[in-house]
Amino acid sequence: SSSLLQNTPGQTAPQFPEIGVSVYSNPEKLSLNDWINKYSVGGEIFFSGITNLKNSQLGGKNSFSFESQVMGITTPYTIAALNDTSVIGVHFTKMGPDTTSLENTYNQVLSTFKFTQ
């Protein structure tokens, strides 16, 4: 068995990724705004408790930034259309009392994000 798959006694495994990049399907070729509306509360729930929705940039593409709250956990997202049928999202989970360092890293990821062709 691989030692990568085993925890050392007294060691905890990570529960959630601190920063994530996800690609979501958009087979109906919805605009980014319509896609957010469809997959938030009131539509087919994917995002919940959306606040602070604003226009932004991700890798030079028009995007939206917002926060989603599920079960008391706030997750900031920045999403952009990757192409006609895909949406890309960059996010981090605000867990714990001080997420300043993680938020700084997240902002650095956003500011240096680059799409390649």
C-alpha positions as CSV (number, residue, x, y, z in Angstrom):
1,S,0.0,0.0,0.0
2,S,1.1,3.5,-0.7
3,S,2.3,5.7,2.2
4,L,0.6,8.6,0.4
5,L,-2.8,7.1,1.3
6,Q,-2.1,6.5,4.9
7,N,-2.3,9.0,7.8
8,T,0.4,9.1,10.4
9,P,-1.2,8.6,13.9
10,G,-2.1,12.1,15.3
11,Q,-2.1,13.6,11.9
12,T,-5.3,15.0,10.3
13,A,-6.1,14.8,6.6
14,P,-7.2,18.0,4.9
15,Q,-11.0,18.3,4.7
16,F,-11.5,20.9,2.0
17,P,-9.3,22.5,-0.6
18,E,-8.2,25.9,0.6
19,I,-8.3,27.4,-2.9
20,G,-9.9,25.6,-5.9
21,V,-10.4,26.0,-9.6
22,S,-13.5,24.3,-11.0
23,V,-15.0,24.0,-14.5
24,Y,-18.7,23.8,-14.8
25,S,-20.9,22.8,-17.7
26,N,-22.9,25.3,-19.6
27,P,-24.6,23.2,-22.4
28,E,-27.4,25.7,-22.9
29,K,-24.8,28.4,-23.8
30,L,-26.3,30.8,-21.2
31,S,-24.8,34.2,-20.6
32,L,-22.7,34.3,-17.4
33,N,-25.4,36.3,-15.7
34,D,-28.1,33.9,-16.7
35,W,-25.9,30.9,-15.7
36,I,-25.5,32.4,-12.2
37,N,-29.2,33.0,-11.9
38,K,-30.0,29.4,-13.0
39,Y,-27.6,27.8,-10.5
40,S,-28.4,29.9,-7.5
41,V,-31.2,29.8,-5.0
42,G,-34.4,30.2,-7.0
43,G,-33.0,28.2,-9.8
44,E,-31.2,24.9,-9.8
45,I,-29.4,25.3,-6.5
46,F,-25.6,25.3,-6.8
47,F,-24.8,28.6,-5.1
48,S,-26.7,29.8,-2.1
49,G,-27.0,33.1,-0.2
50,I,-25.2,35.1,-2.9
51,T,-24.0,38.5,-1.7
52,N,-21.5,41.1,-3.0
53,L,-22.1,40.3,-6.7
54,K,-20.0,42.6,-8.8
55,N,-18.3,42.7,-12.2
56,S,-14.7,41.8,-12.2
57,Q,-11.9,40.4,-14.4
58,L,-10.3,36.9,-14.5
59,G,-7.4,36.4,-16.7
60,G,-8.5,39.4,-18.9
61,K,-12.0,38.0,-19.3
62,N,-15.1,39.7,-18.0
63,S,-16.3,37.8,-14.9
64,F,-18.4,38.1,-11.8
65,S,-17.2,37.9,-8.2
66,F,-19.5,37.1,-5.3
67,E,-19.8,35.3,-2.0
68,S,-21.9,32.2,-1.5
69,Q,-23.0,31.0,2.0
70,V,-23.9,27.4,2.7
71,M,-24.4,26.2,6.3
72,G,-22.7,29.3,7.7
73,I,-19.5,28.9,5.6
74,T,-18.7,31.8,3.2
75,T,-17.0,31.0,-0.1
76,P,-15.9,33.8,-2.3
77,Y,-16.1,32.9,-6.1
78,T,-14.9,34.6,-9.2
79,I,-16.3,33.0,-12.4
80,A,-15.9,33.6,-16.1
81,A,-17.0,32.0,-19.3
82,L,-14.3,29.6,-20.4
83,N,-15.9,29.1,-23.7
84,D,-19.5,28.8,-25.1
85,T,-20.2,25.7,-23.1
86,S,-18.1,26.0,-19.9
87,V,-17.7,28.3,-17.0
88,I,-14.6,28.4,-14.8
89,G,-14.6,29.4,-11.2
90,V,-11.9,30.2,-8.7
91,H,-12.9,30.0,-5.0
92,F,-11.7,29.6,-1.5
93,T,-13.5,28.6,1.7
94,K,-13.4,31.0,4.6
95,M,-13.2,28.6,7.5
96,G,-11.7,29.5,10.9
97,P,-11.3,32.8,12.7
98,D,-8.5,34.4,10.5
99,T,-8.4,33.8,6.8
100,T,-6.4,36.9,6.0
101,S,-3.3,35.0,4.7
102,L,-5.5,32.7,2.6
103,E,-7.5,35.7,1.2
104,N,-4.2,37.3,0.2
105,T,-3.1,34.1,-1.6
106,Y,-6.6,33.9,-3.3
107,N,-6.2,37.5,-4.5
108,Q,-2.7,36.7,-5.8
109,V,-4.1,33.7,-7.7
110,L,-6.9,35.9,-9.2
111,S,-4.5,38.7,-10.2
112,T,-2.0,36.3,-11.9
113,F,-4.6,34.0,-13.5
114,K,-3.9,33.6,-17.2
115,F,-5.8,31.7,-19.9
116,T,-3.8,30.0,-22.6
117,Q,-5.0,29.0,-26.0
